[in-house]
Amino acid sequence: MKKLGTIIAIALPVAVLLITLQPLGRLLLSPVECQLKRWQLPVSTPVKPDKSTPTAPVPPLIAIKKAPFPCCEGDTSCLDQQIWGENGQSLDKKVLLSSLDNSLRYLKTKGAENAYQKYRIPEISKERAINSLIRFRQLVLESKSAAELNQAVVKEFVFYQSIGKDQKGTVLFTAYFEPLYVASREETAEYRYPIYRLPPDLKDWKKPHPTRVDLEGADGLQGGKGKLKGLELFWFKSRLEPYMIHIQGSAKLRLLDGTQTTVGYAGNVAHNYKSIGTALIDDGELPSSGVTMPTILEYFEKYPEKLDVYLPRDPSFVFFQENKGEPAQGSIQVSLSPERSIATDKALMPPGALALIRADFPFATDSNELQHRTVSRYVLDQDAGGAIKGAGRVDYFLGTGKIAGDRAGVTVSNGQLYYLLLKDKSSTFR
């Protein structure tokens, strides 16, 4: 990736929208010791091939000897102040504790046992992950401030840093959210565009699978004439709304009778997502710089007929299930927690584990403007994404609704990702 250009990605458990974007303004911390680049893995860090895994010669995580808290007097960006609501931030200790409990429930399942038996870094075991979450939960309850929590974490935990996209620890962060739309359980003259249930015979479909245009037609209205007949789940006014649910992977719906429900990811066809943002830029419909998700949405609101031109270029297609008001779920089948859940490549990263992320993220001001700040957050790795691949990608769940969507639409930042595991007796980092 060129340093002069940045990539913005709107991604969820299913797909990603990649478009070029000029670098966003960043909050540069005055002391150089606290700047993001100082949190990178040292160039001299030995990254040795893992001989036991020929298909992945480089381990995705490296245990580092020193805790990554190069804090300076007057700088608090390495503290997770959101837990206690310090410095005017919204307190979310209960959200973090709930997210920890969700991961603990997952780690006691057969699925977790199978995942960790196959995990490529032997010292990161299911039992160690469980003990780490239990102890961290105790520390959150016992600590009276973010600084006190950090001190305890440094004393008791080993930090495993992701090697990132450059083997120096640089990770590209994007964000996703749960949209809120009005929908109908029945097709009407206004509500014509459906999302679909998972076909019961999907596993028997011949490959290559049908593409988006094969399944729903160029206009998005032909699904009932083919393989998707009778699988309609909910109907929407705008074709863009179900497509956005395909991208985000879940949604909260307000139905015409005044009730609410939720839908979540159930499966997809075996086709990779192709960016409609890139297609718009390639065709000269949008400029090559300064494009964000709000820009793309504004374009289609102005030219709705163009949806029939650009959506068929994306061959991917997603199926859903009604979750009856349950929160959005991640790939490990637990509820996602706003600003406390992340999606990573589950072929590389330990599912359900405790992590620390550090990057620039947008925050809404009292006047609903967005300002970027460098922050650190303790999070749980509870999701995956069809386009979230490699050690250098993280998708950050920001919650439900318009503000979360506005923030997700402009989230793109390079930062760092660490996993926290309790020190054990055999650890070289005691």
C-alpha positions in Angstrom: 0.0 0.0 0.0 1.3 3.4 -0.9 1.9 5.7 2.0 0.4 8.7 0.1 -2.9 7.0 -0.4 -5.2 5.5 2.2 -8.0 2.9 1.8 -11.4 3.2 3.3 -13.3 0.0 3.9 -16.9 -0.4 5.1 -16.9 -4.0 6.2 -18.8 -6.6 8.2 -18.9 -10.3 8.6 -19.7 -10.6 4.9 -18.1 -8.1 2.6 -16.0 -5.0 2.3 -16.3 -1.8 0.3 -12.9 -0.5 -0.7 -12.3 2.9 -2.3 -9.3 5.2 -2.4 -9.3 8.1 0.0 -6.9 10.9 0.8 -5.4 10.6 4.3 -7.7 11.7 7.1 -6.4 14.3 9.5 -4.8 12.6 12.5 -4.4 13.6 16.1 -0.6 14.0 16.4 0.5 13.6 20.0 3.3 16.1 20.9 5.7 13.7 22.5 7.2 11.4 19.9 7.2 8.4 22.3 3.4 8.4 22.3 2.8 8.6 18.5 1.3 5.6 16.8 4.4 4.7 14.9 6.2 4.2 18.1 3.9 1.3 18.9 5.1 -0.7 15.9 7.1 -3.9 16.2 10.9 -3.1 16.2 12.5 -3.7 12.8 14.9 -6.1 14.5 12.1 -8.3 15.9 12.8 -11.8 14.7 9.9 -13.2 12.7 10.7 -16.9 12.3 8.7 -19.2 10.0 6.4 -21.7 11.7 7.7 -25.0 10.2 4.7 -26.9 11.5 2.3 -24.8 9.3 3.7 -24.8 5.7 0.8 -22.7 4.3 1.4 -19.9 6.8 5.2 -19.6 7.4 5.0 -16.5 9.5 3.3 -16.5 12.9 0.6 -13.8 13.0 1.4 -12.8 16.6 4.7 -12.0 18.3 5.1 -12.0 22.1 6.8 -8.7 22.9 9.1 -8.2 25.8 7.8 -4.8 26.9 4.3 -3.7 27.4 3.2 -1.2 24.6 2.4 1.7 26.8 4.9 4.5 25.9 2.9 7.0 27.8 4.1 10.5 28.6 3.0 12.9 31.2 0.0 14.7 29.9 -0.9 12.1 27.3 -3.7 9.7 28.0 -4.3 8.1 24.6 -2.9 4.7 25.8 -5.6 4.6 28.5 -9.0 3.1 27.9 -10.8 6.0 29.5 -14.2 4.9 28.1 -14.5 2.2 30.7 -14.9 4.8 33.5 -16.2 7.6 31.4 -13.2 9.7 32.2 -12.6 13.0 30.4 -16.2 13.3 29.3 -16.4 10.0 27.5 -19.4 7.8 27.8 -19.0 5.2 30.6 -19.3 1.6 29.2 -17.9 -0.7 31.9 -21.1 -2.8 31.9 -20.7 -3.2 28.1 -17.1 -4.4 28.5 -18.1 -6.8 31.3 -20.9 -8.2 29.2 -18.6 -8.6 26.2 -16.2 -10.5 28.4 -19.0 -12.8 29.6 -20.0 -13.4 26.0 -16.5 -14.6 25.1 -16.3 -16.7 28.2 -19.5 -18.5 27.2 -18.1 -19.1 23.8 -14.8 -20.4 25.1 -16.6 -23.2 27.0 -18.2 -24.5 23.8 -17.1 -27.4 21.6 -16.5 -25.0 18.7 -14.0 -23.1 20.8 -12.3 -26.4 21.7 -11.9 -27.3 18.1 -10.7 -23.8 17.1 -8.0 -23.8 19.7 -6.8 -27.3 19.0 -6.0 -26.1 15.5 -4.5 -22.8 16.6 -1.0 -22.3 15.2 0.6 -20.7 18.3 0.7 -23.5 20.9 1.1 -21.3 24.0 -2.2 -19.6 23.1 -4.5 -22.2 24.4 -8.2 -22.2 25.2 -7.5 -22.6 28.9 -5.1 -19.7 28.9 -7.6 -17.5 27.0 -10.3 -18.4 29.6 -8.1 -17.7 32.6 -7.0 -14.4 31.0 -10.5 -13.2 30.5 -11.5 -14.2 34.1 -8.5 -12.3 35.6 -9.0 -9.3 33.4 -12.6 -9.1 34.4 -11.6 -9.1 38.1 -9.1 -6.3 37.4 -11.8 -4.2 35.6 -14.0 -4.6 38.7 -11.2 -3.9 41.2 -9.5 -1.0 39.3 -10.6 2.6 40.0 -9.2 4.2 36.9 -7.8 3.4 33.4 -4.3 4.1 34.7 -4.7 1.6 37.5 -6.0 -1.0 35.1 -3.1 -0.5 32.8 -0.6 -0.9 35.6 -2.2 -4.2 36.6 -2.3 -5.5 33.0 1.4 -4.7 32.5 2.2 -6.6 35.6 0.2 -9.8 34.9 -0.2 -10.1 31.1 2.0 -10.8 28.1 1.2 -8.8 25.0 1.1 -10.7 21.7 1.3 -8.1 18.9 -0.1 -8.7 15.4 2.7 -8.6 12.8 0.3 -6.5 10.7 0.4 -6.0 7.0 4.1 -5.1 7.0 5.5 -7.4 9.7 6.1 -4.3 11.7 2.7 -4.3 13.4 0.8 -1.9 11.1 -2.9 -2.8 11.1 -5.6 -1.2 8.9 -8.7 -0.5 11.0 -12.2 -0.1 9.5 -15.6 -0.2 11.2 -19.0 -1.6 10.7 -22.4 -1.1 12.3 -26.0 -2.4 12.5 -28.3 -0.2 10.3 -31.9 0.6 11.3 -34.5 0.4 8.5 -38.2 0.4 8.0 -39.4 -2.9 6.5 -42.5 -5.0 5.7 -43.2 -8.7 6.2 -45.2 -8.7 3.0 -44.5 -7.4 -0.5 -46.5 -4.2 -1.2 -46.5 -1.6 -4.0 -44.0 0.4 -2.0 -42.0 -2.4 -0.4 -40.6 -4.4 -3.3 -37.0 -5.3 -2.6 -36.4 -8.3 -0.4 -33.7 -9.9 1.6 -33.8 -13.7 1.6 -33.6 -16.7 4.0 -30.8 -19.3 3.6 -31.8 -21.8 0.9 -32.1 -25.2 2.6 -30.3 -26.8 -0.3 -27.5 -24.3 -0.6 -24.9 -27.0 0.2 -26.0 -28.9 -2.8 -25.8 -26.0 -5.2 -23.3 -26.6 -8.0 -20.3 -24.4 -8.2 -19.6 -21.8 -9.4 -22.7 -20.6 -7.5 -25.1 -18.2 -9.2 -24.1 -14.6 -8.9 -26.1 -11.7 -7.6 -27.5 -10.8 -11.0 -28.3 -14.5 -11.6 -30.3 -14.7 -8.4 -32.2 -11.4 -8.3 -31.8 -9.9 -11.8 -30.3 -6.6 -12.8 -33.2 -4.7 -11.2 -33.2 -6.7 -8.0 -36.8 -7.8 -8.5 -36.4 -11.2 -10.2 -35.6 -13.4 -7.1 -39.1 -14.8 -6.9 -38.7 -16.4 -10.3 -35.8 -18.6 -9.6 -33.9 -20.3 -6.8 -35.0 -17.7 -4.2 -38.7 -18.2 -4.7 -40.5 -18.4 -1.4 -37.4 -17.5 0.6 -38.3 -13.7 0.9 -37.8 -12.7 4.6 -38.5 -8.9 4.6 -39.2 -6.2 2.0 -37.8 -2.7 1.7 -38.6 0.5 -0.2 -35.2 1.2 -1.5 -33.0 -1.4 -3.2 -30.0 0.2 -1.5 -31.3 -0.8 2.0 -31.1 -4.6 1.5 -27.8 -4.2 -0.2 -26.4 -2.2 2.8 -27.6 -5.1 5.0 -25.6 -7.4 2.8 -22.6 -5.3 3.4 -23.1 -4.9 7.2 -24.3 -8.4 7.9 -27.1 -7.5 10.2 -29.9 -4.9 10.8 -32.5 -3.7 13.1 -35.9 -3.4 11.5 -38.9 -1.2 12.3 -42.0 -3.0 10.8 -45.1 -1.3 9.4 -47.2 -2.4 12.4 -44.9 -0.6 14.8 -43.0 -3.6 16.1 -39.3 -4.1 15.8 -37.1 -7.1 15.0 -33.6 -7.9 13.9 -32.0 -9.9 11.2 -28.5 -11.4 11.0 -26.2 -13.2 8.7 -27.1 -16.8 7.8 -24.9 -17.7 4.9 -23.6 -16.6 1.4 -22.9 -17.7 -2.1 -19.3 -18.6 -2.9 -18.4 -15.4 -4.7 -16.0 -12.7 -3.4 -17.3 -9.2 -3.0 -16.4 -6.6 -5.7 -16.4 -3.0 -4.7 -19.1 -0.8 -6.2 -17.2 2.2 -4.8 -14.2 1.3 -7.0 -16.5 0.8 -10.0 -17.9 4.3 -9.5 -14.5 5.8 -9.4 -13.2 3.7 -12.4 -16.2 4.9 -14.4 -15.6 8.6 -13.5 -18.8 8.8 -11.6 -17.0 9.8 -8.5 -13.6 11.5 -8.0 -10.6 9.4 -7.2 -10.0 11.1 -3.8 -12.1 12.3 -0.9 -14.8 9.6 -1.4 -16.5 8.1 1.7 -19.5 5.9 2.3 -21.7 8.9 2.8 -20.5 10.2 -0.6 -21.5 6.9 -2.2 -24.9 6.9 -0.5 -25.5 10.5 -1.6 -24.7 9.5 -5.2 -27.2 6.7 -5.3 -29.9 8.9 -3.6 -29.4 11.3 -6.4 -29.2 8.7 -9.1 -31.3 5.7 -7.9 -31.5 4.2 -11.4 -27.7 3.7 -11.2 -28.3 0.9 -8.6 -29.4 -1.3 -11.4 -26.1 -0.6 -13.1 -23.6 -1.0 -10.3 -25.1 -3.5 -7.8 -25.1 -6.3 -10.5 -21.3 -5.9 -10.8 -21.0 -7.4 -7.3 -21.4 -11.2 -7.6 -21.6 -11.8 -3.9 -24.9 -12.5 -2.2 -25.9 -12.9 1.4 -28.7 -14.8 3.2 -30.3 -13.8 6.5 -32.3 -15.1 9.4 -34.7 -13.3 11.7 -33.3 -12.9 15.2 -36.4 -11.5 16.9 -34.8 -8.5 18.5 -31.6 -10.2 19.5 -28.5 -8.1 19.1 -26.2 -8.5 16.1 -24.1 -11.7 16.4 -20.5 -12.4 15.5 -19.0 -15.4 13.9 -18.5 -17.1 17.2 -22.3 -16.9 17.8 -22.3 -14.4 20.6 -23.8 -10.9 20.7 -21.6 -8.1 19.5 -20.9 -5.2 21.9 -20.6 -1.6 20.6 -17.0 -0.5 20.6 -16.0 -3.7 22.5 -16.1 -6.3 19.6 -13.8 -6.7 16.7 -13.7 -8.8 13.6 -10.5 -10.4 12.4 -9.2 -13.2 10.2 -10.2 -16.3 12.2 -7.6 -18.4 10.3 -5.0 -16.3 12.1 -6.3 -14.8 15.3 -7.6 -16.5 18.5 -11.4 -16.4 18.6 -13.1 -14.9 21.7 -9.7 -13.7 23.1 -9.0 -10.4 24.8 -7.3 -7.8 22.7 -6.1 -4.2 22.9 -6.5 -1.9 19.8 -4.9 1.5 19.3 -5.7 3.7 16.4 -7.4 6.9 15.3 -11.3 6.7 15.3 -14.0 9.3 14.7 -16.2 10.4 17.6 -19.4 12.4 17.5 -19.3 15.8 19.2 -22.3 17.5 20.9 -23.0 19.2 17.6 -23.0 15.8 15.8 -19.8 16.6 14.0 -17.1 13.9 13.8 -13.7 14.4 15.2 -10.8 11.9 15.0 -8.9 11.0 18.2 -6.1 8.5 18.9 -7.5 6.0 21.5 -6.8 2.7 23.0 -9.6 0.2 23.7 -9.8 -3.2 25.3 -11.9 -5.4 23.0 -13.0 -9.0 22.4 -12.3 -10.8 19.2 -15.8 -12.1 18.4 -16.4 -11.8 14.7 -15.0 -12.4 11.2 -15.4 -10.9 7.8 -15.3 -12.1 4.2 -12.9 -9.3 3.3 -11.1 -9.1 6.7 -8.1 -11.2 5.7 -4.6 -11.3 6.9 -2.8 -10.1 10.1 -3.1 -6.5 9.0 -6.9 -6.1 9.1 -9.4 -5.3 11.9 -13.1 -4.3 11.6 -14.4 -2.5 14.7 -18.1 -2.8 15.6 -19.5 0.6 16.5 -23.1 -0.3 17.3 -26.6 0.5 15.9 -28.1 3.4 14.1 -27.3 6.6 12.2 -24.4 7.9 14.4 -22.7 4.5 14.4 -23.2 4.4 10.6 -21.8 7.9 10.1 -18.7 7.0 12.2 -18.2 3.7 10.4 -18.5 5.4 7.0 -15.4 7.5 7.7 -13.4 5.0 9.8 -10.0 4.2 8.2 -6.8 4.3 10.2 -3.5 2.5 10.6 -2.9 1.3 14.2 -1.9 -1.7 16.3 -3.5 -4.8 17.6 -2.4 -6.8 20.6 -3.7 -9.9 22.3 -3.4 -10.1 26.1 -2.6 -13.5 27.7 -1.8 -14.1 31.4 1.8 -14.8 32.1 2.4 -18.4 32.9 5.2 -20.1 34.8 7.1 -21.0 31.7 6.8 -17.5 30.2 10.1 -15.8 29.3 8.3 -12.5 30.0 7.8 -13.0 33.7 
